[in-house]
Amino acid sequence: MKRFFLLFLLLYSFGVILRIAGQLMNGESINWKSSLLLGEFDGTQDFDKRWFMRVGLMIVLPLLFIKPISKK
């Protein structure tokens, strides 16, 4: 469980950092709410299929790596 949480936290922080870096590189101001929630940047905060796909991948990807790590 600890490994899953750490991998999930790593993916989440990587996603937030990429979104903030992208906003800065485009010359936009940082939209903190959208960045931290991994939401859309249009200000509506609609949690549609793309948002569920982002969060779903962040949950599933650590599960793929826990088993190989625990075998070592």
CHARMM-style PDB file with segment names, atoms N, HN, CA, C and O in Angstrom:
ATOM      1  N   MET     1       0.824  -1.190   0.000  1.00  0.00      PROA
ATOM      2  CA  MET     1       0.000   0.000   0.000  1.00  0.00      PROA
ATOM      3  C   MET     1       0.875   1.264   0.000  1.00  0.00      PROA
ATOM      4  O   MET     1       0.543   2.264  -0.636  1.00  0.00      PROA
ATOM      5  N   LYS     2       1.982   1.195   0.716  1.00  0.00      PROA
ATOM      6  HN  LYS     2       2.252   0.383   1.233  1.00  0.00      PROA
ATOM      7  CA  LYS     2       2.885   2.340   0.775  1.00  0.00      PROA
ATOM      8  C   LYS     2       3.485   2.625  -0.600  1.00  0.00      PROA
ATOM      9  O   LYS     2       3.600   3.782  -1.005  1.00  0.00      PROA
ATOM     10  N   ARG     3       3.864   1.570  -1.314  1.00  0.00      PROA
ATOM     11  HN  ARG     3       3.770   0.630  -0.985  1.00  0.00      PROA
ATOM     12  CA  ARG     3       4.433   1.748  -2.650  1.00  0.00      PROA
ATOM     13  C   ARG     3       3.407   2.335  -3.608  1.00  0.00      PROA
ATOM     14  O   ARG     3       3.721   3.214  -4.410  1.00  0.00      PROA
ATOM     15  N   PHE     4       2.173   1.836  -3.517  1.00  0.00      PROA
ATOM     16  HN  PHE     4       1.918   1.122  -2.866  1.00  0.00      PROA
ATOM     17  CA  PHE     4       1.119   2.362  -4.378  1.00  0.00      PROA
ATOM     18  C   PHE     4       0.927   3.858  -4.126  1.00  0.00      PROA
ATOM     19  O   PHE     4       0.847   4.642  -5.072  1.00  0.00      PROA
ATOM     20  N   PHE     5       0.854   4.250  -2.864  1.00  0.00      PROA
ATOM     21  HN  PHE     5       0.918   3.613  -2.095  1.00  0.00      PROA
ATOM     22  CA  PHE     5       0.652   5.658  -2.534  1.00  0.00      PROA
ATOM     23  C   PHE     5       1.816   6.510  -3.032  1.00  0.00      PROA
ATOM     24  O   PHE     5       1.601   7.600  -3.561  1.00  0.00      PROA
ATOM     25  N   LEU     6       3.038   6.028  -2.870  1.00  0.00      PROA
ATOM     26  HN  LEU     6       3.213   5.142  -2.441  1.00  0.00      PROA
ATOM     27  CA  LEU     6       4.205   6.802  -3.308  1.00  0.00      PROA
ATOM     28  C   LEU     6       4.243   6.936  -4.833  1.00  0.00      PROA
ATOM     29  O   LEU     6       4.569   8.003  -5.352  1.00  0.00      PROA
ATOM     30  N   LEU     7       3.912   5.858  -5.552  1.00  0.00      PROA
ATOM     31  HN  LEU     7       3.647   4.990  -5.130  1.00  0.00      PROA
ATOM     32  CA  LEU     7       3.882   5.936  -7.014  1.00  0.00      PROA
ATOM     33  C   LEU     7       2.755   6.843  -7.494  1.00  0.00      PROA
ATOM     34  O   LEU     7       2.922   7.601  -8.449  1.00  0.00      PROA
ATOM     35  N   PHE     8       1.608   6.761  -6.826  1.00  0.00      PROA
ATOM     36  HN  PHE     8       1.472   6.145  -6.050  1.00  0.00      PROA
ATOM     37  CA  PHE     8       0.494   7.639  -7.169  1.00  0.00      PROA
ATOM     38  C   PHE     8       0.868   9.101  -6.932  1.00  0.00      PROA
ATOM     39  O   PHE     8       0.575   9.964  -7.760  1.00  0.00      PROA
ATOM     40  N   LEU     9       1.507   9.371  -5.814  1.00  0.00      PROA
ATOM     41  HN  LEU     9       1.744   8.670  -5.142  1.00  0.00      PROA
ATOM     42  CA  LEU     9       1.934  10.731  -5.490  1.00  0.00      PROA
ATOM     43  C   LEU     9       2.961  11.234  -6.505  1.00  0.00      PROA
ATOM     44  O   LEU     9       2.933  12.405  -6.882  1.00  0.00      PROA
ATOM     45  N   LEU    10       3.852  10.373  -6.943  1.00  0.00      PROA
ATOM     46  HN  LEU    10       3.874   9.421  -6.637  1.00  0.00      PROA
ATOM     47  CA  LEU    10       4.842  10.734  -7.952  1.00  0.00      PROA
ATOM     48  C   LEU    10       4.165  11.103  -9.265  1.00  0.00      PROA
ATOM     49  O   LEU    10       4.508  12.117  -9.874  1.00  0.00      PROA
ATOM     50  N   LEU    11       3.208  10.293  -9.709  1.00  0.00      PROA
ATOM     51  HN  LEU    11       2.930   9.470  -9.215  1.00  0.00      PROA
ATOM     52  CA  LEU    11       2.512  10.589 -10.958  1.00  0.00      PROA
ATOM     53  C   LEU    11       1.689  11.867 -10.854  1.00  0.00      PROA
ATOM     54  O   LEU    11       1.658  12.669 -11.788  1.00  0.00      PROA
ATOM     55  N   TYR    12       1.027  12.055  -9.723  1.00  0.00      PROA
ATOM     56  HN  TYR    12       1.052  11.405  -8.964  1.00  0.00      PROA
ATOM     57  CA  TYR    12       0.218  13.260  -9.535  1.00  0.00      PROA
ATOM     58  C   TYR    12       1.090  14.516  -9.558  1.00  0.00      PROA
ATOM     59  O   TYR    12       0.765  15.492 -10.234  1.00  0.00      PROA
ATOM     60  N   SER    13       2.192  14.483  -8.820  1.00  0.00      PROA
ATOM     61  HN  SER    13       2.456  13.690  -8.271  1.00  0.00      PROA
ATOM     62  CA  SER    13       3.063  15.660  -8.780  1.00  0.00      PROA
ATOM     63  C   SER    13       3.700  15.923 -10.148  1.00  0.00      PROA
ATOM     64  O   SER    13       3.886  17.077 -10.535  1.00  0.00      PROA
ATOM     65  N   PHE    14       4.031  14.861 -10.874  1.00  0.00      PROA
ATOM     66  HN  PHE    14       3.880  13.924 -10.560  1.00  0.00      PROA
ATOM     67  CA  PHE    14       4.579  15.022 -12.218  1.00  0.00      PROA
ATOM     68  C   PHE    14       3.547  15.672 -13.133  1.00  0.00      PROA
ATOM     69  O   PHE    14       3.888  16.556 -13.918  1.00  0.00      PROA
ATOM     70  N   GLY    15       2.299  15.249 -13.042  1.00  0.00      PROA
ATOM     71  HN  GLY    15       2.021  14.531 -12.404  1.00  0.00      PROA
ATOM     72  CA  GLY    15       1.243  15.833 -13.861  1.00  0.00      PROA
ATOM     73  C   GLY    15       1.016  17.295 -13.541  1.00  0.00      PROA
ATOM     74  O   GLY    15       0.837  18.106 -14.449  1.00  0.00      PROA
ATOM     75  N   VAL    16       1.019  17.642 -12.269  1.00  0.00      PROA
ATOM     76  HN  VAL    16       1.165  16.983 -11.531  1.00  0.00      PROA
ATOM     77  CA  VAL    16       0.815  19.037 -11.870  1.00  0.00      PROA
ATOM     78  C   VAL    16       1.984  19.895 -12.331  1.00  0.00      PROA
ATOM     79  O   VAL    16       1.776  20.999 -12.832  1.00  0.00      PROA
ATOM     80  N   ILE    17       3.198  19.410 -12.170  1.00  0.00      PROA
ATOM     81  HN  ILE    17       3.367  18.513 -11.763  1.00  0.00      PROA
ATOM     82  CA  ILE    17       4.378  20.167 -12.592  1.00  0.00      PROA
ATOM     83  C   ILE    17       4.375  20.384 -14.101  1.00  0.00      PROA
ATOM     84  O   ILE    17       4.712  21.469 -14.574  1.00  0.00      PROA
ATOM     85  N   LEU    18       3.997  19.354 -14.860  1.00  0.00      PROA
ATOM     86  HN  LEU    18       3.724  18.472 -14.476  1.00  0.00      PROA
ATOM     87  CA  LEU    18       3.933  19.513 -16.314  1.00  0.00      PROA
ATOM     88  C   LEU    18       2.898  20.551 -16.718  1.00  0.00      PROA
ATOM     89  O   LEU    18       3.128  21.340 -17.635  1.00  0.00      PROA
ATOM     90  N   ARG    19       1.761  20.552 -16.037  1.00  0.00      PROA
ATOM     91  HN  ARG    19       1.574  19.912 -15.292  1.00  0.00      PROA
ATOM     92  CA  ARG    19       0.700  21.510 -16.372  1.00  0.00      PROA
ATOM     93  C   ARG    19       1.137  22.933 -16.030  1.00  0.00      PROA
ATOM     94  O   ARG    19       0.862  23.861 -16.791  1.00  0.00      PROA
ATOM     95  N   ILE    20       1.805  23.114 -14.909  1.00  0.00      PROA
ATOM     96  HN  ILE    20       2.028  22.360 -14.290  1.00  0.00      PROA
ATOM     97  CA  ILE    20       2.280  24.445 -14.532  1.00  0.00      PROA
ATOM     98  C   ILE    20       3.371  24.911 -15.491  1.00  0.00      PROA
ATOM     99  O   ILE    20       3.382  26.069 -15.907  1.00  0.00      PROA
ATOM    100  N   ALA    21       4.283  24.017 -15.837  1.00  0.00      PROA
ATOM    101  HN  ALA    21       4.274  23.076 -15.499  1.00  0.00      PROA
ATOM    102  CA  ALA    21       5.347  24.378 -16.782  1.00  0.00      PROA
ATOM    103  C   ALA    21       4.767  24.737 -18.145  1.00  0.00      PROA
ATOM    104  O   ALA    21       5.237  25.672 -18.794  1.00  0.00      PROA
ATOM    105  N   GLY    22       3.755  24.003 -18.580  1.00  0.00      PROA
ATOM    106  HN  GLY    22       3.374  23.243 -18.053  1.00  0.00      PROA
ATOM    107  CA  GLY    22       3.114  24.309 -19.857  1.00  0.00      PROA
ATOM    108  C   GLY    22       2.448  25.674 -19.860  1.00  0.00      PROA
ATOM    109  O   GLY    22       2.517  26.405 -20.848  1.00  0.00      PROA
ATOM    110  N   GLN    23       1.802  26.018 -18.751  1.00  0.00      PROA
ATOM    111  HN  GLN    23       1.745  25.424 -17.948  1.00  0.00      PROA
ATOM    112  CA  GLN    23       1.168  27.323 -18.663  1.00  0.00      PROA
ATOM    113  C   GLN    23       2.208  28.441 -18.686  1.00  0.00      PROA
ATOM    114  O   GLN    23       2.013  29.466 -19.338  1.00  0.00      PROA
ATOM    115  N   LEU    24       3.303  28.236 -17.974  1.00  0.00      PROA
ATOM    116  HN  LEU    24       3.461  27.403 -17.444  1.00  0.00      PROA
ATOM    117  CA  LEU    24       4.353  29.253 -17.948  1.00  0.00      PROA
ATOM    118  C   LEU    24       5.021  29.405 -19.311  1.00  0.00      PROA
ATOM    119  O   LEU    24       5.341  30.519 -19.725  1.00  0.00      PROA
ATOM    120  N   MET    25       5.233  28.289 -20.010  1.00  0.00      PROA
ATOM    121  HN  MET    25       4.973  27.383 -19.674  1.00  0.00      PROA
ATOM    122  CA  MET    25       5.867  28.345 -21.323  1.00  0.00      PROA
ATOM    123  C   MET    25       4.965  29.023 -22.356  1.00  0.00      PROA
ATOM    124  O   MET    25       5.458  29.620 -23.313  1.00  0.00      PROA
ATOM    125  N   ASN    26       3.640  28.932 -22.164  1.00  0.00      PROA
ATOM    126  HN  ASN    26       3.240  28.447 -21.386  1.00  0.00      PROA
ATOM    127  CA  ASN    26       2.709  29.608 -23.071  1.00  0.00      PROA
ATOM    128  C   ASN    26       2.509  31.066 -22.706  1.00  0.00      PROA
ATOM    129  O   ASN    26       1.791  31.785 -23.400  1.00  0.00      PROA
ATOM    130  N   GLY    27       3.133  31.513 -21.629  1.00  0.00      PROA
ATOM    131  HN  GLY    27       3.717  30.929 -21.065  1.00  0.00      PROA
ATOM    132  CA  GLY    27       3.015  32.895 -21.221  1.00  0.00      PROA
ATOM    133  C   GLY    27       1.717  33.212 -20.498  1.00  0.00      PROA
ATOM    134  O   GLY    27       1.340  34.378 -20.386  1.00  0.00      PROA
ATOM    135  N   GLU    28       1.034  32.195 -20.012  1.00  0.00      PROA
ATOM    136  HN  GLU    28       1.341  31.248 -20.104  1.00  0.00      PROA
ATOM    137  CA  GLU    28      -0.227  32.383 -19.305  1.00  0.00      PROA
ATOM    138  C   GLU    28       0.032  32.465 -17.806  1.00  0.00      PROA
ATOM    139  O   GLU    28       1.083  32.048 -17.319  1.00  0.00      PROA
ATOM    140  N   SER    29      -0.929  33.000 -17.096  1.00  0.00      PROA
ATOM    141  HN  SER    29      -1.783  33.339 -17.492  1.00  0.00      PROA
ATOM    142  CA  SER    29      -0.823  32.973 -15.636  1.00  0.00      PROA
ATOM    143  C   SER    29      -1.233  31.578 -15.165  1.00  0.00      PROA
ATOM    144  O   SER    29      -1.993  30.884 -15.839  1.00  0.00      PROA
ATOM    145  N   ILE    30      -0.733  31.186 -14.026  1.00  0.00      PROA
ATOM    146  HN  ILE    30      -0.116  31.750 -13.477  1.00  0.00      PROA
ATOM    147  CA  ILE    30      -0.979  29.831 -13.526  1.00  0.00      PROA
ATOM    148  C   ILE    30      -2.384  29.756 -12.953  1.00  0.00      PROA
ATOM    149  O   ILE    30      -2.743  30.522 -12.060  1.00  0.00      PROA
ATOM    150  N   ASN    31      -3.165  28.837 -13.469  1.00  0.00      PROA
ATOM    151  HN  ASN    31      -2.873  28.215 -14.195  1.00  0.00      PROA
ATOM    152  CA  ASN    31      -4.500  28.570 -12.957  1.00  0.00      PROA
ATOM    153  C   ASN    31      -4.359  27.450 -11.929  1.00  0.00      PROA
ATOM    154  O   ASN    31      -4.371  26.270 -12.281  1.00  0.00      PROA
ATOM    155  N   TRP    32      -4.226  27.825 -10.658  1.00  0.00      PROA
ATOM    156  HN  TRP    32      -4.217  28.783 -10.371  1.00  0.00      PROA
ATOM    157  CA  TRP    32      -3.898  26.861  -9.609  1.00  0.00      PROA
ATOM    158  C   TRP    32      -4.979  25.811  -9.406  1.00  0.00      PROA
ATOM    159  O   TRP    32      -4.676  24.634  -9.211  1.00  0.00      PROA
ATOM    160  N   LYS    33      -6.236  26.231  -9.452  1.00  0.00      PROA
ATOM    161  HN  LYS    33      -6.482  27.187  -9.610  1.00  0.00      PROA
ATOM    162  CA  LYS    33      -7.325  25.286  -9.214  1.00  0.00      PROA
ATOM    163  C   LYS    33      -7.345  24.198 -10.285  1.00  0.00      PROA
ATOM    164  O   LYS    33      -7.459  23.014  -9.966  1.00  0.00      PROA
ATOM    165  N   SER    34      -7.238  24.589 -11.532  1.00  0.00      PROA
ATOM    166  HN  SER    34      -7.145  25.551 -11.791  1.00  0.00      PROA
ATOM    167  CA  SER    34      -7.226  23.605 -12.614  1.00  0.00      PROA
ATOM    168  C   SER    34      -5.980  22.739 -12.575  1.00  0.00      PROA
ATOM    169  O   SER    34      -6.041  21.547 -12.875  1.00  0.00      PROA
ATOM    170  N   SER    35      -4.861  23.326 -12.210  1.00  0.00      PROA
ATOM    171  HN  SER    35      -4.812  24.295 -11.967  1.00  0.00      PROA
ATOM    172  CA  SER    35      -3.616  22.562 -12.178  1.00  0.00      PROA
ATOM    173  C   SER    35      -3.635  21.518 -11.069  1.00  0.00      PROA
ATOM    174  O   SER    35      -3.247  20.370 -11.291  1.00  0.00      PROA
ATOM    175  N   LEU    36      -4.080  21.904  -9.886  1.00  0.00      PROA
ATOM    176  HN  LEU    36      -4.395  22.836  -9.706  1.00  0.00      PROA
ATOM    177  CA  LEU    36      -4.077  20.971  -8.759  1.00  0.00      PROA
ATOM    178  C   LEU    36      -5.146  19.891  -8.885  1.00  0.00      PROA
ATOM    179  O   LEU    36      -4.959  18.777  -8.397  1.00  0.00      PROA
ATOM    180  N   LEU    37      -6.266  20.209  -9.536  1.00  0.00      PROA
ATOM    181  HN  LEU    37      -6.418  21.114  -9.933  1.00  0.00      PROA
ATOM    182  CA  LEU    37      -7.318  19.212  -9.736  1.00  0.00      PROA
ATOM    183  C   LEU    37      -7.137  18.433 -11.027  1.00  0.00      PROA
ATOM    184  O   LEU    37      -7.912  17.521 -11.315  1.00  0.00      PROA
ATOM    185  N   LEU    38      -6.120  18.785 -11.810  1.00  0.00      PROA
ATOM    186  HN  LEU    38      -5.491  19.526 -11.576  1.00  0.00      PROA
ATOM    187  CA  LEU    38      -5.878  18.202 -13.129  1.00  0.00      PROA
ATOM    188  C   LEU    38      -7.098  18.367 -14.021  1.00  0.00      PROA
ATOM    189  O   LEU    38      -7.426  17.490 -14.820  1.00  0.00      PROA
ATOM    190  N   GLY    39      -7.768  19.516 -13.869  1.00  0.00      PROA
ATOM    191  HN  GLY    39      -7.501  20.228 -13.220  1.00  0.00      PROA
ATOM    192  CA  GLY    39      -8.984  19.798 -14.629  1.00  0.00      PROA
ATOM    193  C   GLY    39      -8.690  20.539 -15.914  1.00  0.00      PROA
ATOM    194  O   GLY    39      -7.542  20.679 -16.337  1.00  0.00      PROA
ATOM    195  N   GLU    40      -9.762  21.007 -16.519  1.00  0.00      PROA
ATOM    196  HN  GLU    40     -10.695  20.894 -16.176  1.00  0.00      PROA
ATOM    197  CA  GLU    40      -9.644  21.736 -17.780  1.00  0.00      PROA
ATOM    198  C   GLU    40      -9.285  23.190 -17.495  1.00  0.00      PROA
ATOM    199  O   GLU    40      -9.574  23.711 -16.418  1.00  0.00      PROA
ATOM    200  N   PHE    41      -8.663  23.829 -18.453  1.00  0.00      PROA
ATOM    201  HN  PHE    41      -8.428  23.406 -19.328  1.00  0.00      PROA
ATOM    202  CA  PHE    41      -8.215  25.201 -18.273  1.00  0.00      PROA
ATOM    203  C   PHE    41      -9.230  26.232 -18.748  1.00  0.00      PROA
ATOM    204  O   PHE    41      -8.932  27.426 -18.732  1.00  0.00      PROA
ATOM    205  N   ASP    42     -10.416  25.810 -19.168  1.00  0.00      PROA
ATOM    206  HN  ASP    42     -10.658  24.840 -19.181  1.00  0.00      PROA
ATOM    207  CA  ASP    42     -11.406  26.768 -19.648  1.00  0.00      PROA
ATOM    208  C   ASP    42     -12.211  27.393 -18.520  1.00  0.00      PROA
ATOM    209  O   ASP    42     -13.070  28.237 -18.772  1.00  0.00      PROA
ATOM    210  N   GLY    43     -11.948  26.993 -17.280  1.00  0.00      PROA
ATOM    211  HN  GLY    43     -11.250  26.306 -17.076  1.00  0.00      PROA
ATOM    212  CA  GLY    43     -12.594  27.592 -16.134  1.00  0.00      PROA
ATOM    213  C   GLY    43     -13.909  26.947 -15.731  1.00  0.00      PROA
ATOM    214  O   GLY    43     -14.510  27.352 -14.736  1.00  0.00      PROA
ATOM    215  N   THR    44     -14.372  25.945 -16.483  1.00  0.00      PROA
ATOM    216  HN  THR    44     -13.884  25.616 -17.292  1.00  0.00      PROA
ATOM    217  CA  THR    44     -15.663  25.345 -16.156  1.00  0.00      PROA
ATOM    218  C   THR    44     -15.535  24.243 -15.115  1.00  0.00      PROA
ATOM    219  O   THR    44     -16.493  23.961 -14.395  1.00  0.00      PROA
ATOM    220  N   GLN    45     -14.388  23.629 -15.027  1.00  0.00      PROA
ATOM    221  HN  GLN    45     -13.611  23.858 -15.612  1.00  0.00      PROA
ATOM    222  CA  GLN    45     -14.139  22.509 -14.109  1.00  0.00      PROA
ATOM    223  C   GLN    45     -15.128  21.369 -14.316  1.00  0.00      PROA
ATOM    224  O   GLN    45     -15.550  20.725 -13.356  1.00  0.00      PROA
ATOM    225  N   ASP    46     -15.497  21.120 -15.573  1.00  0.00      PROA
ATOM    226  HN  ASP    46     -15.155  21.643 -16.353  1.00  0.00      PROA
ATOM    227  CA  ASP    46     -16.339  19.972 -15.874  1.00  0.00      PROA
ATOM    228  C   ASP    46     -15.483  18.723 -15.812  1.00  0.00      PROA
ATOM    229  O   ASP    46     -14.445  18.640 -16.469  1.00  0.00      PROA
ATOM    230  N   PHE    47     -15.913  17.759 -15.028  1.00  0.00      PROA
ATOM    231  HN  PHE    47     -16.756  17.827 -14.494  1.00  0.00      PROA
ATOM    232  CA  PHE    47     -15.172  16.507 -14.925  1.00  0.00      PROA
ATOM    233  C   PHE    47     -15.764  15.537 -15.944  1.00  0.00      PROA
ATOM    234  O   PHE    47     -16.682  14.772 -15.648  1.00  0.00      PROA
ATOM    235  N   ASP    48     -15.213  15.595 -17.141  1.00  0.00      PROA
ATOM    236  HN  ASP    48     -14.468  16.217 -17.381  1.00  0.00      PROA
ATOM    237  CA  ASP    48     -15.731  14.771 -18.222  1.00  0.00      PROA
ATOM    238  C   ASP    48     -14.848  13.548 -18.425  1.00  0.00      PROA
ATOM    239  O   ASP    48     -14.074  13.183 -17.540  1.00  0.00      PROA
ATOM    240  N   LYS    49     -14.961  12.920 -19.576  1.00  0.00      PROA
ATOM    241  HN  LYS    49     -15.590  13.216 -20.294  1.00  0.00      PROA
ATOM    242  CA  LYS    49     -14.244  11.672 -19.847  1.00  0.00      PROA
ATOM    243  C   LYS    49     -12.727  11.844 -19.798  1.00  0.00      PROA
ATOM    244  O   LYS    49     -12.013  10.950 -19.344  1.00  0.00      PROA
ATOM    245  N   ARG    50     -12.238  12.986 -20.261  1.00  0.00      PROA
ATOM    246  HN  ARG    50     -12.818  13.713 -20.630  1.00  0.00      PROA
ATOM    247  CA  ARG    50     -10.784  13.192 -20.247  1.00  0.00      PROA
ATOM    248  C   ARG    50     -10.251  13.259 -18.823  1.00  0.00      PROA
ATOM    249  O   ARG    50      -9.176  12.728 -18.543  1.00  0.00      PROA
ATOM    250  N   TRP    51     -10.981  13.900 -17.924  1.00  0.00      PROA
ATOM    251  HN  TRP    51     -11.854  14.332 -18.151  1.00  0.00      PROA
ATOM    252  CA  TRP    51     -10.552  13.974 -16.527  1.00  0.00      PROA
ATOM    253  C   TRP    51     -10.558  12.594 -15.891  1.00  0.00      PROA
ATOM    254  O   TRP    51      -9.619  12.234 -15.180  1.00  0.00      PROA
ATOM    255  N   PHE    52     -11.610  11.815 -16.140  1.00  0.00      PROA
ATOM    256  HN  PHE    52     -12.373  12.107 -16.717  1.00  0.00      PROA
ATOM    257  CA  PHE    52     -11.669  10.460 -15.589  1.00  0.00      PROA
ATOM    258  C   PHE    52     -10.556   9.584 -16.151  1.00  0.00      PROA
ATOM    259  O   PHE    52     -10.044   8.710 -15.452  1.00  0.00      PROA
ATOM    260  N   MET    53     -10.177   9.810 -17.403  1.00  0.00      PROA
ATOM    261  HN  MET    53     -10.593  10.520 -17.970  1.00  0.00      PROA
ATOM    262  CA  MET    53      -9.072   9.052 -17.998  1.00  0.00      PROA
ATOM    263  C   MET    53      -7.756   9.415 -17.326  1.00  0.00      PROA
ATOM    264  O   MET    53      -6.942   8.531 -17.055  1.00  0.00      PROA
ATOM    265  N   ARG    54      -7.529  10.704 -17.050  1.00  0.00      PROA
ATOM    266  HN  ARG    54      -8.189  11.422 -17.270  1.00  0.00      PROA
ATOM    267  CA  ARG    54      -6.299  11.116 -16.360  1.00  0.00      PROA
ATOM    268  C   ARG    54      -6.205  10.471 -14.984  1.00  0.00      PROA
ATOM    269  O   ARG    54      -5.176   9.896 -14.627  1.00  0.00      PROA
ATOM    270  N   VAL    55      -7.277  10.571 -14.223  1.00  0.00      PROA
ATOM    271  HN  VAL    55      -8.112  11.038 -14.513  1.00  0.00      PROA
ATOM    272  CA  VAL    55      -7.262  10.039 -12.857  1.00  0.00      PROA
ATOM    273  C   VAL    55      -7.201   8.517 -12.891  1.00  0.00      PROA
ATOM    274  O   VAL    55      -6.514   7.906 -12.072  1.00  0.00      PROA
ATOM    275  N   GLY    56      -7.904   7.910 -13.819  1.00  0.00      PROA
ATOM    276  HN  GLY    56      -8.462   8.406 -14.485  1.00  0.00      PROA
ATOM    277  CA  GLY    56      -7.866   6.449 -13.945  1.00  0.00      PROA
ATOM    278  C   GLY    56      -6.472   5.930 -14.264  1.00  0.00      PROA
ATOM    279  O   GLY    56      -6.041   4.920 -13.706  1.00  0.00      PROA
ATOM    280  N   LEU    57      -5.775   6.605 -15.145  1.00  0.00      PROA
ATOM    281  HN  LEU    57      -6.125   7.425 -15.598  1.00  0.00      PROA
ATOM    282  CA  LEU    57      -4.407   6.198 -15.461  1.00  0.00      PROA
ATOM    283  C   LEU    57      -3.481   6.378 -14.266  1.00  0.00      PROA
ATOM    284  O   LEU    57      -2.579   5.570 -14.045  1.00  0.00      PROA
ATOM    285  N   MET    58      -3.706   7.440 -13.496  1.00  0.00      PROA
ATOM    286  HN  MET    58      -4.439   8.096 -13.675  1.00  0.00      PROA
ATOM    287  CA  MET    58      -2.874   7.643 -12.309  1.00  0.00      PROA
ATOM    288  C   MET    58      -3.116   6.563 -11.267  1.00  0.00      PROA
ATOM    289  O   MET    58      -2.222   6.277 -10.470  1.00  0.00      PROA
ATOM    290  N   ILE    59      -4.291   5.958 -11.248  1.00  0.00      PROA
ATOM    291  HN  ILE    59      -5.017   6.190 -11.895  1.00  0.00      PROA
ATOM    292  CA  ILE    59      -4.585   4.889 -10.298  1.00  0.00      PROA
ATOM    293  C   ILE    59      -4.097   3.546 -10.819  1.00  0.00      PROA
ATOM    294  O   ILE    59      -3.583   2.732 -10.051  1.00  0.00      PROA
ATOM    295  N   VAL    60      -4.253   3.304 -12.119  1.00  0.00      PROA
ATOM    296  HN  VAL    60      -4.670   3.965 -12.743  1.00  0.00      PROA
ATOM    297  CA  VAL    60      -3.920   1.997 -12.691  1.00  0.00      PROA
ATOM    298  C   VAL    60      -2.416   1.810 -12.897  1.00  0.00      PROA
ATOM    299  O   VAL    60      -1.897   0.720 -12.657  1.00  0.00      PROA
ATOM    300  N   LEU    61      -1.712   2.848 -13.336  1.00  0.00      PROA
ATOM    301  HN  LEU    61      -2.134   3.734 -13.531  1.00  0.00      PROA
ATOM    302  CA  LEU    61      -0.286   2.694 -13.624  1.00  0.00      PROA
ATOM    303  C   LEU    61       0.542   2.233 -12.424  1.00  0.00      PROA
ATOM    304  O   LEU    61       1.407   1.374 -12.600  1.00  0.00      PROA
ATOM    305  N   PRO    62       0.326   2.753 -11.222  1.00  0.00      PROA
ATOM    306  CA  PRO    62       1.102   2.217 -10.090  1.00  0.00      PROA
ATOM    307  C   PRO    62       0.824   0.733  -9.825  1.00  0.00      PROA
ATOM    308  O   PRO    62       1.709   0.013  -9.362  1.00  0.00      PROA
ATOM    309  N   LEU    63      -0.391   0.275 -10.115  1.00  0.00      PROA
ATOM    310  HN  LEU    63      -1.109   0.859 -10.491  1.00  0.00      PROA
ATOM    311  CA  LEU    63      -0.701  -1.133  -9.903  1.00  0.00      PROA
ATOM    312  C   LEU    63       0.113  -2.034 -10.824  1.00  0.00      PROA
ATOM    313  O   LEU    63       0.417  -3.171 -10.463  1.00  0.00      PROA
ATOM    314  N   LEU    64       0.469  -1.544 -12.005  1.00  0.00      PROA
ATOM    315  HN  LEU    64       0.221  -0.620 -12.299  1.00  0.00      PROA
ATOM    316  CA  LEU    64       1.274  -2.325 -12.939  1.00  0.00      PROA
ATOM    317  C   LEU    64       2.713  -2.482 -12.463  1.00  0.00      PROA
ATOM    318  O   LEU    64       3.381  -3.452 -12.821  1.00  0.00      PROA
ATOM    319  N   PHE    65       3.196  -1.536 -11.658  1.00  0.00      PROA
ATOM    320  HN  PHE    65       2.654  -0.748 -11.367  1.00  0.00      PROA
ATOM    321  CA  PHE    65       4.587  -1.560 -11.216  1.00  0.00      PROA
ATOM    322  C   PHE    65       4.785  -2.148  -9.834  1.00  0.00      PROA
ATOM    323  O   PHE    65       5.909  -2.495  -9.473  1.00  0.00      PROA
ATOM    324  N   ILE    66       3.727  -2.270  -9.051  1.00  0.00      PROA
ATOM    325  HN  ILE    66       2.813  -1.989  -9.344  1.00  0.00      PROA
ATOM    326  CA  ILE    66       3.871  -2.778  -7.685  1.00  0.00      PROA
ATOM    327  C   ILE    66       4.289  -4.239  -7.679  1.00  0.00      PROA
ATOM    328  O   ILE    66       5.171  -4.627  -6.912  1.00  0.00      PROA
ATOM    329  N   LYS    67       3.669  -5.053  -8.524  1.00  0.00      PROA
ATOM    330  HN  LYS    67       2.953  -4.737  -9.147  1.00  0.00      PROA
ATOM    331  CA  LYS    67       3.991  -6.480  -8.537  1.00  0.00      PROA
ATOM    332  C   LYS    67       5.444  -6.744  -8.946  1.00  0.00      PROA
ATOM    333  O   LYS    67       6.139  -7.489  -8.255  1.00  0.00      PROA
ATOM    334  N   PRO    68       5.927  -6.148 -10.063  1.00  0.00      PROA
ATOM    335  CA  PRO    68       7.344  -6.378 -10.407  1.00  0.00      PROA
ATOM    336  C   PRO    68       8.317  -5.855  -9.342  1.00  0.00      PROA
ATOM    337  O   PRO    68       9.373  -6.452  -9.128  1.00  0.00      PROA
ATOM    338  N   ILE    69       7.979  -4.766  -8.684  1.00  0.00      PROA
ATOM    339  HN  ILE    69       7.122  -4.281  -8.857  1.00  0.00      PROA
ATOM    340  CA  ILE    69       8.870  -4.230  -7.645  1.00  0.00      PROA
ATOM    341  C   ILE    69       8.879  -5.149  -6.445  1.00  0.00      PROA
ATOM    342  O   ILE    69       9.930  -5.366  -5.842  1.00  0.00      PROA
ATOM    343  N   SER    70       7.724  -5.695  -6.084  1.00  0.00      PROA
ATOM    344  HN  SER    70       6.871  -5.519  -6.574  1.00  0.00      PROA
ATOM    345  CA  SER    70       7.653  -6.539  -4.889  1.00  0.00      PROA
ATOM    346  C   SER    70       8.329  -7.888  -5.099  1.00  0.00      PROA
ATOM    347  O   SER    70       8.686  -8.549  -4.125  1.00  0.00      PROA
ATOM    348  N   LYS    71       8.513  -8.314  -6.353  1.00  0.00      PROA
ATOM    349  HN  LYS    71       8.222  -7.777  -7.145  1.00  0.00      PROA
ATOM    350  CA  LYS    71       9.185  -9.585  -6.616  1.00  0.00      PROA
ATOM    351  C   LYS    71      10.680  -9.526  -6.363  1.00  0.00      PROA
ATOM    352  O   LYS    71      11.311 -10.551  -6.100  1.00  0.00      PROA
ATOM    353  N   LYS    72      11.253  -8.321  -6.442  1.00  0.00      PROA
ATOM    354  HN  LYS    72      10.741  -7.489  -6.656  1.00  0.00      PROA
ATOM    355  CA  LYS    72      12.705  -8.190  -6.286  1.00  0.00      PROA
ATOM    356  C   LYS    72      13.131  -8.387  -4.884  1.00  0.00      PROA
ATOM    357  OT1 LYS    72      14.323  -8.309  -4.584  1.00  0.00      PROA
TER     358      LYS     72
END
